[in-house]
């Protein structure tokens, strides 16, 4: 990653596999007369370079960059944050003043809908299905892959499983296996961690 400066202030940030070629280009393009100094930053690996560049562009806002950068698999969390805020505010009000009368009546005449016999046991990963789409594991030198459906069921070898442990036991050919310590999921691009991290 490199940065161009103008009169001591950050002007432009970019990525380059050939730094010399890129600097020569910036002497001829629209940045030609706008910078007088540059700096270079190296990392151990290239896995998160694009994300680092995007973060710098959004925080520092260099005037020479027209594009502000995008994050892989990013999403607008405003709706989720608002919903969580409303839920917590309601819970705090009920702790202080008690639940409204209509809510107490509704709670008394309705029961949570159980997972039907036809559907079977509720998938363990149902609440994490949005953030976990692919699972990987290594067993006997082989890389194993499984996908997570929207309802939380795990598809491995063409069969569906309601828990990571059931899928893991089949994958490694054992009677039982702790799927939370067996499978990994991609927490961030290139960052594969044990499924057990979801429970922390």
C-alpha positions, 0 to 999 in steps of 0.5 A: 500500500502506498500513500501520496502527500501534498505539502505534508498532508495525505492526498491519495492512498492506493494499492500496487503490485508494482510500486515503481510502475504506479508512481511513474503513472501518477507522474503523468495522470491527473495526480501528476502535479498534485503530490510531492512525497510518498510513503510505502507500507508492507504487510505479511500477507495480502488477505486484508489489504483491500479492507485496510485500504477501504478503512483508510479511505473512509476514515482519512478521506484523502481528497485525491481518491474519488472512490471511498472503498467497499467492504466485502459482504458489508451490509447496512446494520441500521435496521437491526440496531434500531430493532435491538434498541427497541427490544432492549428499551421495552425490556427495561421498561417492563423491568421497571413498570411491569408488562402492559396489560395487553401483553400479559393477556397475550402472553397468557393465551399464546404459546411459542410455536414448537418445531413440528414433528414433520420438521423435526428438531429445530436446527441448532444454527437457525439463529446464525444462518445469516452469518454462517453459510459455509463450513469446512473441516480437515479429517484424515488429511482431507478438506471437508465442506458443508453448506448451511441452509437458510433454516439452519440445517447443514447440508453435507454429502447430500444429507441434511443435519440439524446440528453441527455434531451430527454432521461432524460425526458423519463427516469423520465416520465416528459415533459422536463428534463435537461439531463446534470444535470440528467445523470452521466458518468464515468470520471475515474474508479469509478468517476461518475460526471454529464454530464454537466462537459463535457461542462466546 
